[in-house]
Amino acid sequence: MLTQRCMPIANFSKPANFCSAVIGIGGTHYNQKFTCMALVGEAIFGHIIPKHVVSNLDSEMLTQCRTKTFEKVMLAVLDWKGIRSEDKPKLLAALQDVGLPFKRV
């Protein structure tokens, strides 16, 4: 049952047995989308930043999230509906400042 609920979220193109380290941004503290992605092997979350913290997020914090994750972080996964609209422009600017591509889920 959990797998069926997770499958619509699991849409990353990847080779078999490959997980990349990502930063998850948005949603609740226990983000169901991110949990499903981790359980089906779509991503390894080095850091998860819930929506109530996004307004305080800046490029320095994103840089720290990248450098303090053992695996190389190549992508930010954004729970787009789980991020307040007033926080989105600042978040996208911070991601661009640090050169971190993102994917909306």
C-alpha positions as CSV (number, residue, x, y, z in Angstrom):
1,M,0.0,0.0,0.0
2,L,2.8,2.4,0.9
3,T,4.5,1.6,-2.4
4,Q,1.4,2.5,-4.4
5,R,1.1,5.8,-2.6
6,C,4.8,6.5,-3.3
7,M,4.9,5.6,-6.9
8,P,3.5,8.9,-8.3
9,I,6.3,10.8,-6.5
10,A,9.0,8.4,-7.6
11,N,9.7,9.9,-11.1
12,F,13.4,10.5,-11.1
13,S,15.3,9.0,-14.1
14,K,18.1,7.0,-12.7
15,P,20.1,3.9,-13.4
16,A,19.3,0.8,-11.3
17,N,20.7,0.8,-7.7
18,F,21.6,4.5,-7.9
19,C,20.7,7.0,-5.2
20,S,22.0,10.6,-5.2
21,A,22.3,12.8,-2.1
22,V,19.8,15.7,-2.1
23,I,18.6,18.5,0.1
24,G,14.8,18.4,0.7
25,I,13.1,21.7,1.1
26,G,9.4,22.4,2.0
27,G,6.5,20.6,3.5
28,T,6.1,19.4,7.0
29,H,8.8,18.3,9.4
30,Y,8.1,14.6,8.4
31,N,7.5,15.2,4.7
32,Q,5.6,12.3,3.2
33,K,6.8,12.9,-0.3
34,F,10.5,12.8,0.8
35,T,9.9,9.7,3.0
36,C,8.4,7.9,0.0
37,M,11.3,9.0,-2.2
38,A,13.8,7.6,0.3
39,L,11.9,4.4,0.8
40,V,11.8,3.6,-2.9
41,G,15.4,4.4,-3.3
42,E,15.0,7.7,-5.3
43,A,17.2,9.9,-3.1
44,I,19.3,10.1,0.0
45,F,18.3,13.2,2.0
46,G,21.3,14.8,3.6
47,H,19.2,17.6,5.0
48,I,15.4,18.3,5.1
49,I,14.3,21.9,5.6
50,P,10.6,22.2,6.5
51,K,8.4,25.0,5.3
52,H,8.5,26.9,8.6
53,V,12.2,27.4,8.3
54,V,12.4,28.3,4.6
55,S,11.8,32.0,5.3
56,N,15.1,32.1,7.2
57,L,17.0,30.0,4.6
58,D,19.9,31.8,2.7
59,S,22.7,30.9,0.4
60,E,25.1,30.5,3.4
61,M,22.9,27.9,5.0
62,L,22.5,26.0,1.7
63,T,26.3,26.0,1.3
64,Q,26.6,24.5,4.8
65,C,24.0,21.9,4.0
66,R,26.0,20.9,0.9
67,T,29.5,20.9,2.6
68,K,28.3,19.1,5.7
69,T,26.7,16.2,3.8
70,F,29.1,13.3,3.3
71,E,27.9,12.5,-0.2
72,K,28.1,15.1,-2.9
73,V,24.8,17.0,-3.0
74,M,23.9,17.6,-6.7
75,L,20.3,18.6,-6.4
76,A,17.6,20.2,-4.1
77,V,14.2,18.6,-4.1
78,L,11.5,21.1,-3.5
79,D,8.0,20.2,-2.2
80,W,6.7,23.0,-4.2
81,K,3.1,23.0,-2.8
82,G,4.7,22.7,0.7
83,I,6.6,26.1,0.4
84,R,4.8,29.3,1.1
85,S,4.4,31.5,-2.0
86,E,6.1,34.5,-0.3
87,D,9.2,32.3,0.4
88,K,9.6,31.0,-3.1
89,P,11.4,33.9,-4.8
90,K,14.1,34.2,-2.0
91,L,14.5,30.4,-2.0
92,L,15.0,30.3,-5.8
93,A,17.5,33.2,-5.6
94,A,19.5,31.4,-2.9
95,L,19.6,28.1,-4.9
96,Q,20.8,30.1,-7.9
97,D,23.5,31.9,-5.8
98,V,25.0,28.5,-4.7
99,G,24.6,26.9,-8.2
100,L,22.3,24.2,-6.9
101,P,19.8,22.8,-9.4
102,F,16.4,21.8,-8.1
103,K,13.5,19.5,-9.0
104,R,9.9,20.2,-7.9
105,V,7.8,17.3,-6.6
